[in-house]
Amino acid sequence: MCLAIPARVVELLDDDMAVVAFDTVRKRISLALVADVSLDDFVLVHVGYALHKVSPEEAERTLKLMAEAGVLEEELEEISA
C-alpha cells in the first residue's frame, strides 16, 4: 500500500542519511528533505525518504491508528522486504 509511517531515528550517517527503526525493523533512509533531524527524533517516512519530523505523541497515535485499521503489519512487511 505504501503509506508514510513514523519511525525513530536510531543512527545518523553521512550525506543526509540515517537509520530508522520501525518496531524491530531497521532501514536506511534519506534525510535530504528534512532539516535539523537529531538522534531519537521521529520522522514520517515514505519510499525511503523522511518527509517531516513528528512528535513522539503524534508518532504513537499514528502507529496505533494504523494498527487498528489493520495496515501497520502490511506496511512493516513491505519495509522489511
C-alpha positions as a printed NumPy array, in Angstrom:
array([[ 0.   ,  0.   ,  0.   ],
       [ 3.   ,  2.306,  0.592],
       [ 1.727,  4.641,  3.282],
       [ 4.044,  7.027,  5.088],
       [ 4.886,  5.614,  8.507],
       [ 6.508,  7.158, 11.598],
       [ 9.929,  5.865, 12.603],
       [12.532,  6.765, 15.23 ],
       [15.994,  7.868, 14.098],
       [18.492,  5.454, 15.667],
       [21.656,  6.406, 13.758],
       [22.772,  9.485, 11.833],
       [25.01 ,  8.786,  8.831],
       [26.963, 10.919,  6.366],
       [25.412, 12.507,  3.265],
       [21.967, 13.243,  4.777],
       [21.312,  9.582,  5.518],
       [20.063,  7.878,  8.678],
       [18.968,  4.536, 10.042],
       [15.444,  4.475, 11.444],
       [13.576,  1.871, 13.472],
       [10.084,  0.7  , 12.592],
       [ 9.299, -1.552, 15.551],
       [12.038, -4.218, 15.163],
       [12.794, -3.385, 11.517],
       [15.676, -1.014, 10.754],
       [16.005,  0.788,  7.453],
       [18.481,  3.229,  5.901],
       [16.68 ,  6.357,  4.661],
       [17.432,  9.799,  3.258],
       [17.048, 12.938,  5.382],
       [17.578, 15.244,  2.396],
       [14.027, 16.646,  2.605],
       [14.047, 17.397,  6.352],
       [16.233, 19.861,  8.26 ],
       [17.579, 19.573, 11.795],
       [16.951, 15.893, 12.469],
       [18.578, 14.542, 15.626],
       [19.061, 11.122, 17.129],
       [15.792,  9.788, 18.624],
       [13.615, 12.194, 16.608],
       [10.579, 10.697, 14.912],
       [10.182, 11.234, 11.19 ],
       [ 7.436, 10.328,  8.765],
       [ 8.994,  8.013,  6.163],
       [ 7.75 ,  7.25 ,  2.661],
       [ 9.651,  5.278, -0.007],
       [12.995,  5.719,  1.712],
       [12.73 ,  9.449,  2.464],
       [11.897, 11.291,  5.655],
       [ 9.131, 13.737,  4.738],
       [ 8.994, 15.687,  8.016],
       [ 9.514, 15.373, 11.757],
       [ 6.645, 14.385, 14.033],
       [ 6.334, 14.446, 17.801],
       [ 6.605, 11.187, 19.741],
       [ 2.937, 11.573, 20.654],
       [ 1.901, 12.001, 17.014],
       [ 4.034,  9.008, 16.005],
       [ 2.392,  6.865, 18.699],
       [-1.137,  7.987, 17.703],
       [-0.468,  7.333, 14.021],
       [ 1.003,  3.88 , 14.657],
       [-1.951,  2.996, 16.897],
       [-4.463,  4.109, 14.246],
       [-2.606,  2.184, 11.541],
       [-2.654, -0.951, 13.727],
       [-6.373, -0.545, 14.434],
       [-7.056, -0.132, 10.716],
       [-5.108, -3.313, 10.014],
       [-2.49 , -1.711,  7.777],
       [ 0.518, -1.473, 10.108],
       [ 1.58 , -5.116,  9.779],
       [ 1.301, -4.92 ,  5.981],
       [ 3.421, -1.764,  5.865],
       [ 6.091, -3.273,  8.137],
       [ 6.238, -6.352,  5.884],
       [ 6.767, -4.133,  2.818],
       [ 9.503, -2.159,  4.597],
       [11.396, -5.262,  5.655],
       [11.229, -6.857,  2.188]])
